[in-house]
Amino acid sequence: MSMTTLTRCTRSLALAGLCLVAAGAAYAQVSSINSAYVDPNSIFQPQIPGSMFTSSSSGNPQNGTLSVTLNEANVGNPGGSGNTYANQNVWFFSNNGGTSAYQFNANDYFHASYSLTLTGGTTGYDMEGGFYFANPSGNFGGNCQIFVVNSGVIFQGGGPSYYPFSPAAGGYPGAGAQVPNYTVGQTLTLGFNYVIDPGTGNPAFQYSVNGMFAASAPGDPYFDLGAGQFVGGSGDNLGGYFQIQTTGNVSSPNSGSAQFSDISITPVPEPSVLALLGLGLLPVTRLLRRRA
């Protein structure tokens, strides 16, 4: 191999190495997630007096073994001081063994999924659970959720989009998924992705229930973030939630639980990183082919 060819190969390999470093840095963020952080407090404050919240979590979402259970019991007090409706508890992905919630950044593209089962509850009173992507700054449209409700309703709401999955939510016919109404005790598989829309090049969310994707238009499963919207603001944490309404009667309180199982999150490479990597390796391939 001539010195000129060797120099070209060296430069190309250096570029490829830089691309691999960039790709590794992006992967290192999401791939560092190893557990769940359970918030001990109800999102709705104050918590319904007399109610009892318990939780458990174990496993690692990198290999799909993470599980989280959120339980609420004795939710019957009428409440007071502004919150007379319900308790809402959340868990978030964590990269420090559950000490705190993982802060998502702009290039933290991912595929996340889990199975959700709601049990218990009292007929006529709200009980729900699902994905919860907290966005306190509102920089991508506010909290983005996939709701599964004991009344049969399944829908995505918040963030940059809205989509009804089930008939009880006003879905089907629709542009995409057709999911039957939910019944308590049923297990659903929910998916939430943060990716690049290949048609527009914009960051986008994808939502699925039992493998059926919501659609922003017929055949289009991408819900793009709008101009000026972005992931990466303070408090942008992803996980799941459980909400249960008080009966308002201490003699017949509400109780129930949400089981999140087979929880998984995997990093997705940014397309521009893959493109740069290709640019770095392509000259090497060409040069070696010429020498063959």
The 8 nearest C-alpha neighbors of each residue, nearest first, counted from 0:
[[1, 4, 5, 2, 290, 3, 287, 286],
 [2, 0, 4, 3, 5, 6, 290, 7],
 [1, 3, 5, 4, 6, 0, 7, 8],
 [4, 2, 6, 1, 5, 7, 0, 8],
 [3, 5, 7, 1, 6, 2, 8, 0],
 [4, 6, 2, 8, 3, 7, 9, 1],
 [7, 5, 9, 3, 8, 4, 2, 10],
 [8, 6, 4, 10, 9, 5, 11, 3],
 [7, 9, 11, 5, 283, 6, 10, 12],
 [8, 10, 6, 12, 7, 11, 5, 13],
 [9, 11, 13, 7, 12, 8, 6, 14],
 [12, 10, 8, 279, 14, 13, 9, 283],
 [11, 13, 15, 9, 14, 10, 8, 16],
 [12, 14, 16, 10, 11, 15, 9, 17],
 [15, 13, 279, 11, 17, 16, 12, 18],
 [14, 16, 279, 12, 18, 276, 13, 17],
 [15, 17, 13, 19, 14, 18, 12, 20],
 [18, 16, 20, 14, 19, 15, 21, 13],
 [19, 17, 21, 15, 276, 16, 20, 22],
 [18, 20, 22, 16, 21, 17, 23, 15],
 [19, 21, 23, 17, 18, 22, 24, 16],
 [22, 20, 18, 24, 19, 23, 17, 25],
 [21, 23, 19, 25, 20, 24, 272, 18],
 [22, 24, 20, 26, 21, 25, 27, 19],
 [25, 23, 27, 21, 22, 26, 20, 28],
 [24, 26, 22, 23, 27, 28, 21, 107],
 [25, 27, 23, 28, 24, 30, 266, 29],
 [28, 26, 24, 30, 25, 31, 23, 29],
 [27, 29, 26, 31, 30, 25, 107, 24],
 [30, 28, 31, 266, 32, 26, 27, 107],
 [29, 31, 27, 32, 28, 26, 266, 265],
 [30, 32, 29, 28, 94, 27, 33, 26],
 [33, 31, 94, 30, 93, 29, 34, 92],
 [32, 34, 59, 94, 60, 31, 93, 96],
 [35, 33, 93, 59, 96, 97, 92, 32],
 [36, 34, 92, 93, 97, 91, 37, 90],
 [35, 37, 97, 91, 90, 99, 100, 93],
 [38, 36, 90, 39, 89, 35, 91, 97],
 [37, 39, 40, 89, 90, 36, 88, 41],
 [40, 38, 37, 41, 88, 52, 89, 53],
 [41, 39, 38, 42, 88, 46, 44, 89],
 [40, 42, 88, 87, 43, 86, 46, 44],
 [41, 43, 87, 88, 44, 40, 86, 89],
 [44, 42, 41, 86, 87, 45, 46, 82],
 [45, 43, 46, 42, 82, 41, 81, 47],
 [44, 46, 82, 43, 47, 80, 41, 81],
 [45, 47, 44, 41, 86, 48, 43, 82],
 [46, 48, 78, 50, 76, 86, 45, 49],
 [49, 47, 50, 46, 78, 76, 74, 45],
 [48, 50, 47, 51, 73, 76, 74, 75],
 [51, 49, 73, 74, 48, 72, 47, 52],
 [52, 50, 72, 71, 73, 49, 53, 74],
 [51, 53, 71, 70, 72, 50, 54, 69],
 [54, 52, 70, 69, 71, 51, 55, 68],
 [55, 53, 69, 68, 70, 52, 56, 67],
 [54, 56, 68, 67, 69, 57, 53, 66],
 [55, 57, 67, 66, 68, 35, 54, 58],
 [58, 56, 65, 66, 67, 59, 55, 34],
 [57, 59, 65, 64, 66, 34, 60, 56],
 [58, 60, 65, 33, 64, 34, 61, 62],
 [61, 59, 263, 63, 65, 62, 262, 264],
 [62, 60, 59, 63, 263, 264, 265, 33],
 [61, 63, 60, 64, 59, 263, 65, 264],
 [64, 62, 263, 60, 261, 262, 61, 65],
 [63, 65, 58, 261, 59, 62, 60, 262],
 [66, 64, 58, 59, 60, 262, 57, 63],
 [65, 67, 260, 56, 259, 57, 262, 261],
 [68, 66, 56, 259, 55, 258, 260, 69],
 [67, 69, 258, 55, 54, 257, 259, 56],
 [68, 70, 54, 257, 256, 53, 258, 67],
 [71, 69, 256, 53, 52, 54, 255, 68],
 [70, 72, 52, 254, 255, 51, 256, 53],
 [73, 71, 254, 51, 74, 50, 253, 255],
 [72, 74, 50, 252, 75, 253, 254, 51],
 [75, 73, 50, 253, 245, 252, 72, 76],
 [76, 74, 252, 249, 248, 247, 246, 245],
 [75, 77, 247, 249, 78, 248, 48, 74],
 [78, 76, 247, 83, 75, 248, 79, 245],
 [79, 77, 83, 47, 76, 48, 82, 80],
 [78, 80, 83, 81, 82, 77, 47, 45],
 [81, 79, 82, 45, 78, 83, 44, 47],
 [80, 82, 79, 83, 45, 44, 78, 84],
 [83, 81, 79, 84, 80, 45, 78, 44],
 [82, 84, 78, 79, 77, 81, 85, 47],
 [83, 85, 82, 244, 245, 78, 86, 77],
 [86, 84, 244, 245, 243, 87, 83, 242],
 [85, 87, 41, 243, 242, 43, 46, 47],
 [88, 86, 242, 41, 42, 241, 43, 85],
 [89, 87, 41, 241, 240, 42, 242, 86],
 [90, 88, 240, 239, 38, 37, 241, 91],
 [89, 91, 37, 238, 239, 36, 38, 240],
 [92, 90, 238, 36, 237, 100, 35, 236],
 [91, 93, 35, 238, 101, 100, 237, 34],
 [94, 92, 101, 100, 35, 34, 97, 32],
 [93, 95, 32, 33, 31, 101, 96, 34],
 [96, 94, 97, 93, 98, 99, 33, 34],
 [95, 97, 34, 98, 94, 33, 93, 35],
 [96, 98, 36, 35, 93, 99, 34, 95],
 [99, 97, 96, 95, 36, 100, 93, 94],
 [98, 100, 97, 36, 93, 101, 95, 94],
 [99, 101, 93, 91, 36, 92, 102, 236],
 [102, 100, 93, 92, 94, 236, 103, 99],
 [101, 103, 236, 235, 100, 234, 104, 233],
 [104, 102, 231, 235, 236, 107, 101, 105],
 [105, 103, 231, 107, 106, 230, 102, 232],
 [104, 106, 231, 230, 107, 229, 103, 108],
 [105, 107, 108, 104, 25, 269, 230, 231],
 [108, 106, 104, 105, 29, 103, 109, 25],
 [109, 107, 193, 267, 194, 106, 266, 268],
 [108, 110, 266, 267, 193, 265, 192, 107],
 [109, 111, 192, 265, 264, 191, 266, 193],
 [112, 110, 264, 191, 263, 190, 192, 109],
 [111, 113, 190, 263, 189, 262, 191, 264],
 [114, 112, 262, 261, 189, 188, 260, 263],
 [113, 115, 188, 260, 187, 259, 261, 189],
 [116, 114, 259, 187, 186, 258, 188, 113],
 [117, 115, 186, 258, 257, 185, 184, 118],
 [116, 118, 257, 184, 183, 256, 258, 115],
 [119, 117, 184, 256, 255, 183, 116, 257],
 [120, 118, 255, 254, 256, 121, 117, 183],
 [119, 121, 255, 254, 253, 126, 118, 122],
 [122, 120, 124, 253, 123, 119, 254, 125],
 [123, 121, 124, 120, 125, 149, 150, 253],
 [122, 124, 121, 125, 150, 120, 246, 149],
 [125, 123, 122, 121, 244, 126, 246, 120],
 [124, 126, 244, 243, 127, 149, 123, 148],
 [127, 125, 243, 149, 242, 148, 244, 120],
 [126, 128, 148, 242, 147, 241, 149, 125],
 [129, 127, 241, 240, 147, 146, 242, 257],
 [128, 130, 146, 145, 239, 240, 147, 131],
 [131, 129, 239, 145, 144, 238, 240, 132],
 [130, 132, 144, 239, 238, 237, 240, 133],
 [133, 131, 237, 143, 142, 236, 144, 238],
 [134, 132, 142, 236, 235, 131, 135, 237],
 [133, 135, 142, 235, 141, 137, 136, 234],
 [136, 134, 137, 133, 234, 141, 142, 235],
 [137, 135, 138, 134, 232, 141, 233, 234],
 [136, 138, 141, 140, 134, 139, 135, 142],
 [137, 139, 228, 136, 140, 229, 141, 232],
 [140, 138, 228, 229, 137, 158, 141, 159],
 [139, 141, 158, 137, 159, 138, 157, 142],
 [142, 140, 137, 134, 158, 139, 157, 143],
 [141, 143, 133, 134, 157, 158, 132, 144],
 [144, 142, 157, 158, 132, 131, 156, 141],
 [145, 143, 131, 130, 156, 155, 146, 157],
 [144, 146, 155, 130, 129, 154, 156, 147],
 [145, 147, 129, 154, 153, 128, 155, 144],
 [146, 148, 153, 128, 127, 129, 152, 145],
 [149, 147, 127, 152, 150, 151, 126, 146],
 [150, 148, 151, 126, 183, 127, 182, 181],
 [149, 151, 148, 152, 181, 182, 125, 167],
 [152, 150, 181, 180, 149, 148, 167, 182],
 [151, 153, 168, 167, 148, 150, 180, 165],
 [154, 152, 147, 165, 164, 146, 168, 148],
 [155, 153, 163, 164, 146, 162, 145, 168],
 [156, 154, 145, 162, 161, 144, 146, 163],
 [155, 157, 161, 144, 143, 160, 145, 154],
 [158, 156, 143, 142, 160, 141, 144, 159],
 [157, 159, 140, 143, 141, 139, 142, 160],
 [158, 160, 140, 224, 157, 139, 222, 223],
 [161, 159, 158, 157, 156, 222, 162, 155],
 [160, 162, 156, 155, 157, 163, 159, 154],
 [161, 163, 155, 154, 164, 213, 156, 160],
 [164, 162, 154, 170, 168, 169, 165, 155],
 [165, 163, 154, 170, 153, 178, 176, 177],
 [164, 166, 170, 178, 180, 168, 153, 167],
 [167, 165, 170, 169, 168, 171, 180, 179],
 [168, 166, 152, 165, 169, 151, 180, 170],
 [169, 167, 152, 163, 166, 165, 170, 153],
 [168, 170, 166, 167, 163, 165, 171, 164],
 [171, 169, 166, 163, 165, 164, 168, 173],
 [172, 170, 173, 177, 166, 165, 169, 164],
 [171, 173, 170, 174, 177, 175, 166, 169],
 [174, 172, 171, 175, 170, 176, 177, 217],
 [173, 175, 217, 214, 216, 215, 176, 172],
 [174, 176, 214, 213, 173, 212, 217, 177],
 [177, 175, 211, 213, 212, 164, 178, 174],
 [176, 178, 171, 164, 165, 179, 175, 211],
 [177, 179, 165, 164, 176, 180, 208, 211],
 [180, 178, 165, 181, 177, 166, 164, 151],
 [181, 179, 151, 165, 152, 167, 166, 178],
 [180, 182, 151, 179, 152, 149, 183, 153],
 [181, 183, 185, 151, 149, 184, 180, 150],
 [184, 182, 185, 117, 149, 118, 181, 119],
 [185, 183, 118, 117, 116, 182, 186, 119],
 [184, 186, 183, 182, 116, 187, 181, 117],
 [187, 185, 116, 115, 114, 184, 188, 117],
 [188, 186, 115, 114, 209, 189, 185, 116],
 [187, 189, 114, 209, 113, 208, 115, 190],
 [190, 188, 208, 112, 113, 207, 114, 187],
 [191, 189, 112, 207, 206, 111, 208, 192],
 [190, 192, 206, 111, 205, 112, 110, 207],
 [193, 191, 110, 205, 204, 109, 111, 194],
 [192, 194, 204, 108, 109, 203, 110, 205],
 [195, 193, 108, 203, 202, 192, 204, 196],
 [194, 196, 202, 201, 203, 200, 197, 193],
 [195, 197, 200, 198, 201, 199, 203, 221],
 [198, 196, 200, 199, 195, 201, 270, 194],
 [197, 199, 196, 200, 201, 195, 221, 219],
 [198, 200, 201, 196, 197, 195, 223, 202],
 [199, 201, 196, 197, 195, 198, 202, 203],
 [200, 202, 199, 196, 195, 203, 223, 224],
 [203, 201, 195, 194, 223, 224, 196, 200],
 [204, 202, 223, 222, 194, 224, 195, 196],
 [203, 205, 193, 222, 192, 221, 194, 223],
 [204, 206, 192, 221, 191, 220, 222, 193],
 [207, 205, 191, 190, 213, 212, 192, 204],
 [206, 208, 212, 190, 211, 210, 189, 213],
 [207, 209, 189, 211, 210, 188, 190, 212],
 [210, 208, 188, 211, 187, 189, 207, 178],
 [209, 211, 208, 207, 212, 188, 190, 189],
 [212, 210, 176, 207, 208, 209, 213, 177],
 [213, 211, 207, 176, 206, 220, 214, 175],
 [212, 214, 175, 176, 206, 220, 207, 162],
 [215, 213, 220, 175, 219, 216, 174, 217],
 [214, 216, 219, 222, 220, 221, 213, 217],
 [217, 215, 219, 214, 174, 218, 220, 175],
 [218, 216, 174, 219, 214, 175, 215, 173],
 [217, 219, 216, 220, 214, 175, 174, 215],
 [218, 220, 216, 214, 217, 221, 215, 175],
 [221, 219, 214, 213, 215, 205, 212, 218],
 [222, 220, 205, 219, 203, 204, 223, 196],
 [223, 221, 203, 204, 215, 205, 160, 224],
 [224, 222, 203, 202, 221, 225, 201, 204],
 [223, 225, 203, 228, 202, 159, 139, 222],
 [224, 226, 228, 223, 227, 159, 139, 229],
 [225, 227, 228, 224, 229, 223, 201, 139],
 [226, 228, 225, 229, 138, 224, 139, 230],
 [229, 227, 139, 138, 225, 226, 224, 230],
 [230, 228, 139, 138, 231, 227, 105, 224],
 [231, 229, 105, 104, 232, 139, 235, 103],
 [230, 232, 104, 105, 103, 235, 229, 233],
 [233, 231, 235, 230, 234, 136, 138, 134],
 [232, 234, 235, 231, 136, 102, 135, 134],
 [233, 235, 236, 135, 134, 232, 102, 133],
 [234, 236, 134, 133, 103, 233, 232, 102],
 [237, 235, 133, 102, 234, 132, 101, 103],
 [238, 236, 132, 91, 131, 92, 133, 235],
 [239, 237, 91, 131, 90, 92, 130, 132],
 [238, 240, 130, 131, 129, 90, 89, 91],
 [239, 241, 89, 128, 88, 129, 131, 90],
 [242, 240, 128, 88, 87, 127, 257, 89],
 [241, 243, 87, 127, 126, 86, 128, 88],
 [244, 242, 126, 85, 86, 125, 127, 87],
 [245, 243, 85, 125, 84, 124, 126, 246],
 [244, 246, 75, 74, 247, 85, 84, 253],
 [247, 245, 75, 248, 252, 253, 244, 124],
 [246, 248, 77, 75, 76, 245, 249, 78],
 [247, 249, 75, 246, 250, 251, 76, 252],
 [250, 248, 75, 76, 252, 251, 247, 73],
 [249, 251, 248, 252, 75, 76, 247, 246],
 [252, 250, 249, 248, 75, 253, 246, 73],
 [253, 251, 75, 74, 73, 249, 246, 248],
 [252, 254, 74, 121, 73, 75, 120, 246],
 [255, 253, 72, 120, 71, 73, 74, 119],
 [256, 254, 119, 120, 71, 118, 70, 72],
 [255, 257, 70, 118, 69, 117, 71, 119],
 [256, 258, 117, 69, 116, 68, 241, 259],
 [257, 259, 68, 116, 115, 67, 260, 117],
 [260, 258, 115, 67, 66, 114, 68, 113],
 [259, 261, 66, 114, 262, 113, 258, 65],
 [262, 260, 63, 64, 113, 65, 114, 66],
 [263, 261, 113, 65, 63, 260, 60, 112],
 [264, 262, 60, 63, 112, 111, 61, 261],
 [263, 265, 111, 110, 60, 61, 112, 109],
 [264, 266, 110, 109, 61, 111, 267, 30],
 [267, 265, 109, 29, 26, 108, 30, 268],
 [266, 268, 109, 108, 269, 265, 110, 194],
 [269, 267, 270, 266, 22, 108, 272, 26],
 [268, 270, 272, 271, 267, 273, 108, 106],
 [271, 269, 273, 272, 274, 268, 195, 275],
 [270, 272, 274, 273, 269, 275, 268, 276],
 [273, 271, 275, 274, 270, 269, 22, 276],
 [272, 274, 276, 270, 271, 275, 277, 269],
 [273, 275, 271, 277, 272, 276, 270, 278],
 [276, 274, 278, 272, 277, 273, 18, 271],
 [275, 277, 273, 279, 18, 15, 274, 278],
 [276, 278, 274, 280, 275, 279, 281, 273],
 [279, 277, 275, 276, 281, 280, 274, 282],
 [278, 280, 15, 14, 11, 276, 277, 281],
 [279, 281, 277, 283, 278, 282, 15, 276],
 [280, 282, 284, 278, 283, 277, 279, 285],
 [283, 281, 285, 284, 280, 286, 11, 279],
 [284, 282, 286, 280, 8, 281, 285, 11],
 [283, 285, 281, 287, 282, 286, 288, 280],
 [286, 284, 282, 288, 283, 287, 281, 289],
 [287, 285, 289, 283, 288, 284, 282, 290],
 [286, 288, 290, 284, 289, 285, 283, 291],
 [287, 289, 291, 285, 290, 286, 284, 283],
 [290, 288, 286, 287, 291, 285, 284, 283],
 [289, 291, 287, 288, 286, 0, 285, 4],
 [290, 288, 289, 287, 286, 285, 0, 284]]
